Amino acid sequence: MGNHSHHPNLSRQDTPNSNLVKHEEKFCPKCKNLFECKVGSIAICQCSKVALSEEERNYLSIQYDDCLCYQCMSLLTEEYKTLQLYKSLTWSF
């Protein structure tokens, strides 16, 4: 525990720049892990690391209503690609 004093009215997000950039802690709806959503600065948000096509974005949005963590976004993007490959291989039979 330690001897750290905590002010009851301050959260971890209360920093000198907290009024400039909105960050939010969320639980991933797929894996339930906690991650930081940087909706106020989307260019540095973890989700911007995953390049999604419009089809992949639709695939994710059909299944989930909220932000996903980077790992789940990557996993589901690969899942989508695998499903599309499978469909292309089995379509001819």
Buried (B, 14 or more C-beta within 10 A) or exposed (E): EEEEEEEEEEEEEEEEEBEEEEBEEBEBBBEEEEBEBBEEEEEEBBBEEBEBEEEBEEBBEEEBEEBBBBBBBEBBBEBBBEEEEEEEEEEEE
